[in-house]
Amino acid sequence: MGVALRDIIEGYKIPVAWEALSGIAAIDAHNALYQFLSIIRQPDGTPLMDQRGRVTSHLSGILFRTTNFIEKGIRPVYVFDGSPPAFKQETIEERRTARKQAQAKWEEALERGEVAEAYKQARSASRVDEQVISTAKTLIHLLGIPTVEAPSEGEAQAAAMVCRGDARYVVSQDYDTLLFGAPLLVRNLTISGKRKLHGRSISVSPERIVLSELLKGLGLTRDDLIRIGILIGTDFNTGIKGIGAKTALKIIRNGDFETTIKEKLQGIDSEPIFDFFRQPPVTTEYTLSWGEPDHDGIMKMLCNEYDFAPDRVEKALAGMQVKKGQKTLDAWF
């Protein structure tokens, strides 16, 4: 998922302490849900499930990450995807096929008793469906956290919210947010400080990328960055085989974008993709308001409905309790 810019932006990813992240964070909800479904699994790749076999990994992720944010003075708002642009359909179909293939490979690895391979394939089989989205929204609202419905891409909406001053930064693992113009992107806001990479656990810490610093350092405009994305591939188009971020950067600096597109990316009209990144559909019709968590509602949903352990839920919610002398969560911030 996302555009593979890592090779040219590595020097612009700056470690940041949790204490410096207070304020409103616009979270790419689809990206977060995919993370939870991919990572919160048993060693053999089996996701967390209730007694009826319903996946609950995303609910666990939302509960613990959200309460962790609140404890650290971060006011999260989850931004959900709307309708994808027509030219994303091919990517959607490719991903659907890849998930089905990964599902089959996961089952085969389980039969062979290859636990590590099973976990790897299970992660690739993760799927954010309507059930995941609807139950996620229910829990988020019970936690007293606002959501925003994007007309199209959630990360584009999140970027626009930061540009408007309604949020301080975007939270996402994908670099696409930068192409959409997010002034500040924050990554690696995991609870444990670890994540899986190539089958092993590595330590990670929060990092920020400031778009203006990135563009200045590389000597690029945002339009240039979008063109680099198109060359290497985005969620909306397949990139040119053999061209990575470093090569794409050279092509842009040499002024050879149009020539390269015509020669090696035939059959793809890059203009609609460029225009979509430049001026994506976004909305200003939203209200950001944080309230106290609905304790009884959360316990009923997670413990009675989805078999969560009451003591674990109570412990998580304890971190959201209003400080002594304050009557609302808003007063805390």
N, C-alpha and C positions, 0 to 999 in steps of 0.2 A: 504494500500500500504506500501511496505517497510518491514524491519525486526524490530520486537518489542524489541529493546534493552534498552528501556528507564529505566527499573528498575535497571540496573547495571551501567548506565552511568550518572545518575542524578547528581552525585557529580562532574562530569567532564564537565558539561555545564556551561561555565563561561560568565557572562554578559559582553558585549563589547559596547563601545560607537560608535555611527555612525562616529565620527571624526577619529576613529582608523581603519576604513574600507576602506580607499582610496586605489586605485590600481585596478588591473584587477580581475574581479570576473567571474568565469566560472559558468553560471547558467544552472541548469538542466531544460531545456525548458519545457519538458513534465510535470514535477512536478509543475512548475510555472503556466502553462496553466490550469492544473487541479485545482490549488488553485483559480485562477481567476474565472473559471466557477462554482466552488463550492460556493464561498463566495459572489461574486458580483451579488446579486439577490434581488428581492423585498421581503418584509416580508412573503409573501405566497409561496416563492420559485421560482417565475417566474424570469427567467434570463433577463438581459437587452437585448432588441431587437430593431431593426429598424422598420420602418413602414411596411416593407415587411415580418416581422416575423423572420428575421435572427438574430441569437444570436450574441451579440456584447460585452458580458461581458469580454471576453479575450482581446479584442482590448482596452477597457477601462483600464484593468489591466496593459497591456503592456505600454500604453501611460504614465500613471501616475507613475508607479513604475520605468520605465526607466528614465523619466525626473527627478524623485526624486534621483535616483542613480547618475546621471550626476551632479546634483546640489551639491551632497555631495562628489564629487571627486572620485566616483566609475566608473570604465570603465567596463561596462557589456559586456559579449559575451554569446549569447544564444546557447546552445549545444543541438541539436535535435537527437532523437533516430533514429537508422537505423533498420535493421532487427533483430527481437528477436531470441534468440536461440531456437532450436526445443523444448527443454524441458520446455519452458515457455508457450507453447500452452495451456496446461491444465489450467494454471492460467488465461490466457486471456479469455478462454471460461467461466470460473467460474465468472470472473468479468463482462463479457457481460450479463450473466444470472442474476447476482445480480443487474445490472443497469436496466434491463427490469422489474424486480420485484419491484425495487424502483420507477420506473416510474409509474407503475400501482398503487402502494400505495400512491404516490403523488397525482395522479388524484382522487383517492378515498377520501383522506383527504381533498382535495379542495371541493369536493361535500358535505362533511360533515361540512365544514366550520371550520375545525381544522387547523388554520394557523400555529401554532408551529410545528405540526406533518408534515404538508405539506412542510414547509421549510426544515425540517430534511430529509425527503425522497427525496426532489428535489436535495439536495446536493449529495446524494448517487447515483442519476441518472445521474450525470454529465458525459459527454463523450467528449473526445478529438478525433475528427474525422479529415479527410483530409481537410475539409473546414476550420476548426479551425486552423489547422497547416499552410495551405497555406496563409490564410489572416494574420496570426500572422507573418509569415516570411516577407510578403510584407511590413507590418507596421514597423517591426524592421529595415529592410533595408532602408526604407524612413527616419527613425530616425537617420540613419548614424551609426548604430550599427552592428558589424559583427556577423555572425552565423557560426557554425561548424556542419557539418553533420557527426554524428558518424556512424561507420560501424555496430554497434549493440546498446548496451545500452548507452544512453546519459550520465548517471551519471558515468559510467566507463570511458568514454572519458574525461569528466570534471576532474575526479580524475587524469587521466594520464597527463592532461595539467598542473595541479598544480605540479605534480611530476617532470615534465620537466622544470618547472620554467616559463612557458608561462602564467600562471595565479597565483594569490596569494592565492586564496581559492575557494572552491566550495560553491555555494548557493543552498541549497535544504532543504526540511523539512524531507526527508527520511534519515535514518541512513545507508542505503545500501552503500552509498558513502564511508563510513569508511571501509567496507569489501572490496571495490575495491581499497583501499589503499590511499584515499585522505588524505594528511598530515594535512589539515585544513578544517573543515566544519563550515559554518556559517548558522544559522537558524533564522527565525522570522524577516526577512527583509521586514516587512509590512509597508505601508505608514502611516496607521492610528495608529499603535501601539496597535491595538486590533484584536482579532479574535474570531470566534464562537467556543464554546466548550460545548457540551451537551445542546444546545439550549440557552446558555447565552453568553454574550460578556465578554471576559476577556482581561486584559491588558497584552501585551507581549513586550519584548524588544529584540534586537539582542543578540544572544549568539553564542559563538564559542566552538568547540570541537577540541582539538589538539590530533591527533591519537597517537603520541608517548607518551604523558602524560597519555592518557587513558590506553594504553597497559601496561605502567610501573606501574601505580597505581593498576591495576587489576592483575598484574603479569602474563600477557598473551603475546603470540605472535600474529601476524596478522592471522596466520593459525588457532590459537585457536579461534579467534573471528569469523572467517568464519565458523568453526565447530559449534560454539554456534548458529550462524544464521541458519544453516541447521537443528539443533535440534528443534528450536522454529518455523522455517518456514521462507522462503524467497519468493521472486517473482517467484522462479523457483521450489519450492517444498512445499508441505504441511508439517507442523511441526508435532511433536509428541503431541498428545492430553494430556493435563495436565502438559506439560513442558513449563515453562516460562523462562525468561532470568536468574533469580537467580538459578533455578534448573539446567539449562543448564550449568551455570558457575561451579557449584559443580561437575557435571559430567565430565567436561573438566579437572578440577583440580585433580580429582580422576583418570584420565586416562581411563575413561570408555566410551569414544565416540564410538569406533568400536563395543563394546559389545551392547551398547544401540541401535545403528543403526540396528544391526542385529536382535535384539529382538523386537524392537518396530516400526521400519520404514522399514518393509519388502516390497519388490517390488520397492524400489527406490534406484537407483545407485547413491550414493552421490559423487562419484569421478568426474564425468563430471561437476557437480555443483561447487564443490570445485575448480576444475581447471579453470572454467569460471571466478570465482571471483579472482583467483590468476593471471590469464593471459587472460583477456578479449580482444576481438578484438578492437583495437583502431587505430587511424590514426595520422600521423604527417603532412598530406597533407592539411594544412589550412593556411590561411593568416589572421592575426588580424590587422585590420586597422579601425580606427574610423574617421568619417567625419562629416561635418555639416549636420544638418537635412534638408531635402527637404521640406521647409515650404509649398510651393504651392501643392506639391504632397500629403503631409499629410492632408492639409485642403480639398483637392479634395476627397481623400479617405474617411476620417472620416466624414466630414460634408456633402459633396454632395452625396456620395455613401451610407453612413451608418447613416445619420441623427444625428450626434453629434452636440452639441451646439457650434458654432464657438467661443464664448467668453471663454468657458471652455478649448477648445483646444489651443487657443491663450495663455491663462494663463499658461497652462502646458508647452508650448514651450518656453515661456519667460525664464523659468529656465534653458534652454539649450543654451541660447544666449551666444556667446563668449564675454569674458570680453573686456572692452575697450582697444584698442591697440593690440589685438591679432587677427590673421587672420584665424586660424583654431582651431578646437576643440583639436587637438593634442597638440597645444601650451599651452592649459590650463593645461594639466597634466604634 
